[in-house]
Amino acid sequence: MKKISKVLGYSIGGVCVLLLLTQAFLLRGTPGKAIDPAAGPKVVRYSKVPTLLIPGWGGNTVTYNHLIKYYQKRNIAQKVMTVWVSPHHHIRVSGDWHGQKNALIQVLIDWNYNASYHPQVGQLRQVLIYLNKRYGIKQTNIVAHSYGGTEFMHAYMGSKYLQRATR
């Protein structure tokens, strides 16, 4: 009996480690690459207004990986920052936004496997407030997948601060 519980414990521990490694891999963020607007398509309008990429339920790096790489390869847009937010609203950032043209900001939620989108609304609200306070972002384009669009609408509409700060 002792041997069975030991094997079972190691098996469960191994599965947990594997799941944690998988989650870390899925939240690594897509690498950014600077673009040259002069080399881009003439039909593209380049702007200093950044675009936030917001995943939906269970979304991760893979959600926008192809889109980001496609745009960067063709000098259409450049990923300049990844913002991670934890269930406790702790924000981590990689990269920097300082007015680069056609900037993409990838938002990744550490744990977005809840039964409803409500926990992510508060997390996304914190990200939007952080970007406004830290980088002075008052206007953004939004590309959101599934729940991500609903989360954005609730985060923005539920925050008097964001409504005042982004006029």
N, C-alpha and C positions, 0 to 999 in steps of 0.2 A: 504494500500500500504506500509506503514511504517513497519507493522508487517511482511509482506512477504519479504521485503528486509532484515529485521533482521534475519529471519529464514534462508534465502538464505545465508547470510553472515556467520552465525554460521555453516551451513552445509558445505560450501566451506572451512571454517577454519578447521573444523573437519576432512575433507578429506585430507587437506594439512598436518595436524599434523600426521594423520595415515600414509600417504606416507613417511614423514620424519622418523617416527619410523621404518617403514619397511626397508627403506634404511639403517638406522643405524644398524638394526639387520643383514641385509645381508652383511654388511662390518665389522662385529665384529672380524673376523679372527678365524682360527681354533686353538684350544689349542695345544701347543707343549708338547712333552714328551721326556725326554732323553732316549736313547737306550743303550744297552750293546752289542757292536759288537761281543763279545765272545759268547753271547747267540744267535746270529743271524745265519741264514743259512750259511753253509760253502761255498756255491756257490756264495755268494755275495762278491763283491770286495768293500772294504771300502776305501774311499778317502776323503781328506780334501778339494776337489773342491766342492763348494756348488752348489745346483741346484735351479734355480729360477723358480717359478711356476707363469706363466703369463696368466691371463684370457683373454678371447676374449670379443666381444661386449656384454655388459650387464652382464659380468661375475662378480662373487662375492665370498664370503666365500664358498658357496655351490659348486662351480666349482671343487675345489680340496679337499673338506672336506673328502670324502670317501677315496680317495687315501692316504691322509696324515694319517688318522687313521689306515688304512690297513697296511701301511709301519711301523708305530710306533709300532703297536701291534705285528708285527713279527720281530722287531729289524732289519729292513732293512734300514730305514732312519728316521731322526728326524727333526721335524719342530723347528727351532731355532729363527726365526724372521718373523715378519710381517711388510711390508713397505706399507704405504698408501701414495698416491700422489693426491693432489687436482688439479682442473682445472687450478689453478694459480701456479702450480709446487711446492707448499708447501709440504714438506715431513715430515711424522711422522713415528716413528719406535717403535715397541714393541719387546723386546727380544734383543739378541746379537749374533753375529757370531765371534768366535775366533778360528776357525780351527776345529770345531767339525767334526767328520767323518759323511759322508753322510747327510750333513745339507740341509734342505729345507728352502728356503726363499720365503714366500708367498707375492706376489705383488698384492695389491688391489688399483684400481683406483676409486676415490670417485665418479666420474660421467663419465661413459663410455657408454652413450646412444646417442652419436652423430651420424649423418648420415654417417660420414666417420671415418676411423681410424686415420686420420691425427692429431687431437688434442691429442690423446693418445700417438702418436709417440714422441712428445716433452716431455710429462710427463714421459714416460718410459725412454727416454734418460736421463732426470734429475735423475731418480732412479739409472740407471747404473753408471752415473758419481758419484753420492753420495756414492754408495757402493764401488767404486774404491777408491775415496779419503778418505772416513771415515774408511773403513775396509781393504783397500789394496787388494781388490778382483780384480785379473787380469785375472782369468779364471773361467768360470761357465759352468754348464750344463744348458740347457734351456728345459723346458717343457711348451709349449704354446698351448692354445686352440684357433683355428680359427683365428680371427683377431689378437690375441696375437702374433702369429708367424710372421704375416706381420708387426705388430708394431715393434717387435724386430729387424727384418731385416732392416727396414727403420731407426730405432733409431741408430743401430750400424753403418750401412753403411753411414748414414748422419752425423756422428760425427768423425771428424779427431782426436779429443782428445781421444775418446774411442779406435780408431784404433791404435793410438800410445801407449796408456797406457796399452793395453792388449796384447801386442806382446809376 
